Amino acid sequence: MKKILLFVGLLIVASSFGQQKHPEFMNQGNIYEVNIRQYTKEGTFKAFAKHLPRLQKMGVQTIWFMPIQPISKFGRKGSLGSYYAVASYTDINPEFGTLADFNATVDQAHALGMKVLIDYVPNHSGADHPWLTTHPDFYETDSTGKPTYTADWSDTRELNYNNLVMQDSMINTMKYWLNATKIDGFRVDVAWGVPYSFWNKCIPALKDIRNIYLLAEADDAKLHETGFDATYTWKEFHVLNDIAAGKKNILSLDTVLQNIEKEFMQGAQRLYFTSNHDENSWNKADYATMPGAIHTPFAVFTQTYNRTMPLIYSGQEEPVLRPLAFFEKDSIEFKKYQRAIFYTTLLKLRKSNAAFADNANFKRLKVNLPEKIMAYERTNGQDKVVVVLNLSNQPQQAILEGVAPASFEEIFTKQKVSGIQSLPMTAWGYQVFVKKN
């Protein structure tokens, strides 16, 4: 039976004419994605937990764990399988540890002032999930009655969202994690594949338990209207990669950014990134797409632009300069932490400066070379941050308009200046100025 998605229902959680509100703990926040299997040689919660103090010192505010549930064995890819072929929605993958181990890790993160999200996969289950036997009507089927899967996800089976009992069952599995653990929210895999009507029912039910944060893997403005706090910036990400490769320039990026302001409700947060588990493993991000020093201005952009909820992926602070295997063991070796100071500077600026608060003002600044130089300011009361980026492979002299003479400090060099109207910029250069009162 061909899948028919019911993208209907009142969008009851927020109005596109209002300011979207988020859990206060994510105001000026950031997200660090944890690939638990590859993070340590042990690949366990206990082994990862030893890194929490280091990440907290780096400025990481929220940890996102890739799926922590057991992985299906039927049709498994590789020897360990895909995180996203879930064999049980309400169990812990024994390779990672126990529920007690996970809860201890969450408690440790909370004690350090950090928050925790877990990945959730409601679009499909693994190919041997018990529901396939106990509730075969929970699944999409072909003309022969065989459960279906999408594209090359042969280790999964597609769930049937026309079945309201399945919907309620899925909501109950998500409630389980809110009751069995102290997690602070969910990152939802393939959120674009699940009907809006489900989220209109699911999200209020979850938020009745506590005020959680919800990140949708989707580049879809309407998902904010159902209650998701943040969505992915796939379009922006692809343009950033093209700029890094010399195929496009800032004017192409501006086209995408202007559409966001038209399509997304006020206050909607967008997940900006230079890498994540998919992009690293399959598309060579960021070590090949933004190699070497090219990475830095784009990382600054993801941390400082309007609406940003920035993401750092496991090992980017090292950095890991290879694709991590997706279905096999492939441990990260943390030794050099070559980008740690760079990320620490940005993350701590976001946390400490009110110009990054949800209610801050954002303005693009006029520049002399708009296809090569991007400049913008964020202000909130007495706090002001000005960011200047050279997104080209040649040195440039950036001339800014509309910046009143004032005392600034550049956050990376600690250089104090009285004005920033004209700035020499190295190739792929970046400067971030904080107003000094």
DANORCOR-V706587 format. One record per residue. N is the residue number from 0. BURIAL is I if it has 16 or more other ideal C-beta (glycine too) atoms within 10 Angstrom, else O. Layout:
N,BURIAL
N,BURIAL
//
This chain:
0,O
1,O
2,O
3,O
4,O
5,O
6,O
7,O
8,O
9,O
10,I
11,O
12,I
13,I
14,O
15,O
16,O
17,O
18,O
19,I
20,O
21,I
22,I
23,O
24,I
25,I
26,O
27,I
28,I
29,I
30,I
31,I
32,I
33,I
34,I
35,I
36,I
37,I
38,I
39,I
40,O
41,O
42,I
43,I
44,I
45,O
46,I
47,I
48,I
49,O
50,I
51,I
52,O
53,O
54,I
55,I
56,O
57,I
58,I
59,I
60,I
61,I
62,I
63,I
64,I
65,I
66,I
67,I
68,I
69,I
70,I
71,I
72,O
73,O
74,I
75,I
76,I
77,O
78,O
79,I
80,I
81,I
82,I
83,I
84,I
85,I
86,I
87,I
88,I
89,O
90,O
91,I
92,I
93,O
94,O
95,I
96,I
97,O
98,O
99,O
100,I
101,I
102,I
103,O
104,I
105,I
106,O
107,I
108,I
109,O
110,O
111,O
112,O
113,I
114,I
115,I
116,I
117,I
118,I
119,I
120,I
121,I
122,I
123,I
124,I
125,I
126,I
127,I
128,I
129,O
130,I
131,I
132,O
133,O
134,O
135,O
136,O
137,I
138,I
139,I
140,I
141,O
142,O
143,O
144,O
145,O
146,I
147,I
148,I
149,O
150,O
151,O
152,I
153,O
154,I
155,I
156,I
157,I
158,I
159,I
160,I
161,O
162,I
163,O
164,O
165,I
166,I
167,O
168,O
169,I
170,I
171,O
172,O
173,I
174,I
175,O
176,I
177,I
178,O
179,O
180,I
181,O
182,I
183,I
184,I
185,I
186,I
187,I
188,I
189,I
190,I
191,I
192,I
193,I
194,I
195,I
196,I
197,I
198,I
199,I
200,I
201,I
202,I
203,O
204,O
205,I
206,I
207,O
208,O
209,O
210,O
211,I
212,I
213,I
214,I
215,I
216,I
217,I
218,I
219,I
220,I
221,I
222,I
223,I
224,I
225,I
226,I
227,I
228,I
229,I
230,I
231,I
232,I
233,I
234,O
235,I
236,I
237,O
238,I
239,I
240,I
241,O
242,I
243,I
244,O
245,O
246,O
247,I
248,I
249,I
250,O
251,I
252,I
253,O
254,O
255,I
256,I
257,O
258,O
259,I
260,O
261,O
262,O
263,I
264,I
265,O
266,I
267,I
268,I
269,I
270,I
271,I
272,I
273,I
274,I
275,I
276,I
277,O
278,I
279,I
280,I
281,O
282,O
283,I
284,I
285,I
286,I
287,O
288,I
289,I
290,O
291,O
292,O
293,I
294,I
295,I
296,I
297,I
298,I
299,I
300,I
301,I
302,I
303,I
304,I
305,O
306,I
307,I
308,I
309,I
310,I
311,I
312,I
313,I
314,I
315,I
316,I
317,I
318,I
319,I
320,O
321,O
322,I
323,I
324,O
325,I
326,I
327,O
328,O
329,I
330,O
331,I
332,O
333,I
334,O
335,O
336,O
337,O
338,I
339,I
340,O
341,I
342,I
343,I
344,I
345,I
346,I
347,O
348,I
349,I
350,O
351,O
352,I
353,I
354,I
355,I
356,O
357,I
358,O
359,I
360,O
361,I
362,O
363,O
364,I
365,O
366,I
367,O
368,I
369,O
370,I
371,I
372,I
373,I
374,I
375,I
376,I
377,I
378,I
379,I
380,O
381,O
382,I
383,I
384,I
385,I
386,I
387,I
388,I
389,I
390,I
391,I
392,O
393,O
394,O
395,I
396,O
397,I
398,O
399,I
400,O
401,O
402,I
403,O
404,O
405,O
406,O
407,I
408,O
409,I
410,I
411,O
412,O
413,O
414,O
415,O
416,O
417,O
418,O
419,I
420,O
421,O
422,I
423,O
424,I
425,O
426,O
427,I
428,I
429,I
430,I
431,I
432,I
433,I
434,I
435,O
436,O
//
